[in-house]
Structure formats: C-alpha cells, structure tokens
Amino acid sequence: MKQIFYSLLGFLLVCCAARPLKIEKVNGVSFVASRDTIDSANVAPLVKINANYAAIMPFGFVKNLDHPDLVHNTNRQWFGETRAGAKQYIETLQKDGIKIMIKPQIWVWKGEFTGKIMMASEESWKALETSYSNFILEYAVLADEVSAEILCIGTELELFIKHRPQYWTELIAEIRNIYNGKLTYAANWDEFKRTPFWEQLDYIGIDAYFPVSNSKTPTVEECNAGWFKHKQTIKDLATTLGKPVLFTEYGYRSVDYSGKEPWVFDRSMNQVNLQAQVNTTKALYDTFWGEDWFAGGFVWKWFHDHKDSGGSDNHQFTPQNKPVEKLIEAHYELYN
C-alpha cells in the first residue's frame, strides 16, 4: 500500500511539473458604450477570446477645459453612457462570467485632452469638485449595487489632481464608505509617476500608451527594447509602494508607426499596417504579463457589434476581426 501511495504521489508531481499552474490575470477589454442594449450574443466574442474582465465606461461631458459643470446621465446621451445603460451592460456580461471594472470618463468638447482640465478661480474649482463628486459617487453606488470587482475613480486628470490633491484624498475616503471593492485610477502613461494618492488605492492604474519604436513596422524585438526603460520605472514604483500595476488601457492602432506615439488617434494616420499592431501588442505581452507585480489590463477598444467592427481595412485601435485578435485569444488563454 505504501509503495502504491508513493507511486501515485510521484505521478502527480510529474503531472504538475508537466502542466504549470496558470496564473490568472485581468484579461480585459474596454467595452465601448453604444446606443443599444446588449445581449448574450454581444458577450460571446469576449468569451471566445478568453477575456475575463470588461471595463464599462459611462460618460460625463464638459463644454471646455475651464468649464466646471459636468453633465452626465441624461436622455441626450447614448444608452451605454448612462447609469441605466452601464447597469444593463454589467448584468448581461456577468451572466457569462465576465468580471467588471466601472471606469467613468469625461469627454471635453472637440475631444480636448482631459489632463489639461484647469479652472481659473477657486469658485470654479469648488464647482468642479461638487460636479465631479456627483458623477463619480453615482457610479460608486452602482459598483456596490452590482458587486463590480473594480472601480476606476478617474481617467487622465493630471492638472485636476495636481491642483486639488486634498479633494482627491477626501473623495477616495468617501468612495470607500460606499463601495468595498478594489479601487484604481487611470493615469496617463506620462503622468503615473506624479500621481499622489496611489497608497490609498489597490492598483497603480496606467493608460499604457508608452512610445516603444520609431519604425514603420516595428519588430517585436525593437519594441521589447523600447519597453526596457519604461518597465524599470513602472516596476520600481510597484515595488516601492507594494501595489500591483494594472494597465487600465493598452493597445495599438493597426497603422504604420504604431509604436511611435500610440496615444494618437488622428484619422489622417490611415495607412493600414496589421503586422505593426500584432508586433507591438506581442511585445507588451512578453514584457509584462509574466511579472508577479503586474495584474493585467484592458485592451482598447472593443465594440458590442463584433461582426461589423474592425476588419482588415480598419486603421483604428480595435483588435476585432484583425490578426491581433487571434494573438489576444491565445495569450489570454494562458492567463485565465
């Protein structure tokens, strides 16, 4: 009997050695809000690519960079941008086992960069704080209501944070009184080193549009080299704070020079380069997903109408119906 036991134990150890234990990561997509409700048919493509998380992104709107009034949750918005729409999306995704990060975002008129939102007076700052609190706390309540795993408290708001740090400290405490899940903030790729409140959050969140190559069709090796400096900075911060890093957004357009300025979405950049998108994405996976201090990320961006999205002639970010989708599917399967 003892000999049988040891033989069985040896067999199990050999099997375990042959099949390394999977390390689960946040294998996420940034799920774009639309005019429509969604159903299980819209979720099936996420399941197919082995995604286990979706970022749901309700929106608020401001007229310009120095305007303090944030308009949100109105009947003039697309359904998916509202509270009711976010809830419907979340509950539908959850039925298929997809976990949730709620990531409320601001759109400035004409698409101006939110990191430059800046008030001209104390009165305007106070008004913005009140307006933003109403916005984010509404979604903190929703996050608690639907048991979302993660709430992102803001996206690329560097000057707002720089000039009003006490407000953000108090806001985080207020959110904690409402919602018991994990918190992060989506810092821009060149902002995260200066974000003052990481110790109050659960993840260091980065929208990871780091420049990694100046080549027209960057190779994986070039991009790996391009990541070297950035990776060390990110790792040092994670180690110092003892916090995991989450790429709250990551991704590349399927265009020439996709690794040069990955944040650019100018439609005049329209030379389709599917291989550039594959190579830049693979290098990001090779660089980060195997690190124990790295939690995972959300690819930018995923549309609900999968069959009509992306495609081989599309030069935008979405990976849908492009070669990079197969790369994502295979990679996410390794960490799910």
Salt bridges, closest charged atoms under 4 A:
GLU24 OE2 - LYS99 NZ 3.50
ASP36 OD2 - HIS304 NE2 3.44
GLU122 OE1 - ARG164 NH1 2.92
GLU129 OE2 - ARG164 NE 2.60
GLU138 OE1 - HIS72 ND1 3.12
GLU145 OE1 - ARG83 NH2 2.90
GLU145 OE2 - LYS87 NZ 2.59
GLU158 OE2 - ARG194 NE 2.76
ASP202 OD2 - ARG176 NH1 3.16
GLU249 OE2 - LYS103 NZ 2.71
ASP286 OD2 - LYS282 NZ 2.96
GLU291 OE2 - LYS231 NZ 2.68
ASP305 OD1 - HIS304 ND1 3.83
ASP308 OD2 - LYS307 NZ 3.22
GLU325 OE2 - HIS306 NE2 3.53
GLU329 OE1 - LYS48 NZ 3.41
GLU329 OE1 - LYS326 NZ 3.89
GLU333 OE2 - LYS22 NZ 3.02
